[in-house]
Amino acid sequence: MIMPMKMLEESLNKKVALLLKDNRVLEGMLTGYDEYMNMVLSDAQENAEQMTRKLGTVVIRGSNVVRIVSA
């Protein structure tokens, strides 16, 4: 099992998919994070049922993230 901070370190400047508490999925390039697991995604997009919404650069609060997957 990989530890969350190690996963973030290894995923820096790579594409990731985040599952949020409200069941939204955000995909983008992980360009930064902090000790609270707050994350910055560039070129982010939200993938919902049969639609994709481009968001650009977003900051995601770590407490809202359920799962991180390397894309």
C-alpha positions as CSV (number, residue, x, y, z in Angstrom):
1,M,0.0,0.0,0.0
2,I,1.3,3.4,-0.9
3,M,1.1,6.3,1.5
4,P,-1.0,9.3,0.3
5,M,1.9,11.9,0.5
6,K,4.2,9.6,-1.4
7,M,1.5,9.1,-4.0
8,L,1.3,12.9,-4.4
9,E,5.0,13.3,-4.6
10,E,5.3,10.6,-7.3
11,S,2.3,12.1,-9.2
12,L,3.6,15.7,-9.3
13,N,3.5,17.1,-12.9
14,K,1.5,14.0,-14.0
15,K,-2.1,13.5,-14.9
16,V,-4.4,12.4,-12.0
17,A,-8.1,11.7,-11.4
18,L,-9.6,12.8,-8.1
19,L,-12.9,11.4,-6.8
20,L,-14.5,14.0,-4.6
21,K,-17.0,13.5,-1.7
22,D,-19.8,14.7,-3.8
23,N,-19.0,12.0,-6.4
24,R,-17.6,14.4,-9.0
25,V,-14.5,13.3,-10.8
26,L,-11.8,15.9,-11.6
27,E,-8.9,15.1,-14.0
28,G,-5.9,17.2,-14.6
29,M,-2.2,17.8,-14.1
30,L,-1.1,17.8,-10.5
31,T,1.0,20.9,-10.3
32,G,1.2,21.4,-6.5
33,Y,0.1,20.2,-3.1
34,D,0.7,20.9,0.6
35,E,0.9,19.1,3.9
36,Y,-2.9,19.1,4.2
37,M,-3.2,17.4,0.9
38,N,-4.8,20.5,-0.7
39,M,-4.0,20.1,-4.4
40,V,-3.6,22.3,-7.5
41,L,-4.6,20.9,-10.8
42,S,-3.9,22.6,-14.1
43,D,-5.9,21.9,-17.3
44,A,-8.6,20.4,-15.0
45,Q,-11.9,19.1,-16.2
46,E,-14.9,17.6,-14.5
47,N,-16.2,14.4,-15.9
48,A,-19.9,13.8,-15.1
49,E,-22.5,11.6,-16.7
50,Q,-22.1,12.1,-20.5
51,M,-20.6,15.5,-20.1
52,T,-17.2,17.1,-19.7
53,R,-16.6,20.6,-18.3
54,K,-13.3,22.3,-18.6
55,L,-12.3,24.2,-15.5
56,G,-8.7,25.3,-16.1
57,T,-6.6,25.7,-13.0
58,V,-8.3,24.7,-9.7
59,V,-7.4,24.3,-6.0
60,I,-9.0,21.3,-4.3
61,R,-9.3,21.1,-0.6
62,G,-7.7,17.8,0.6
63,S,-10.6,17.0,2.9
64,N,-12.9,16.8,-0.1
65,V,-10.9,14.1,-1.9
66,V,-11.9,10.5,-1.4
67,R,-9.5,8.8,-3.9
68,I,-6.5,9.8,-6.0
69,V,-5.7,7.7,-9.1
70,S,-2.7,8.2,-11.5
71,A,-4.1,8.6,-15.0
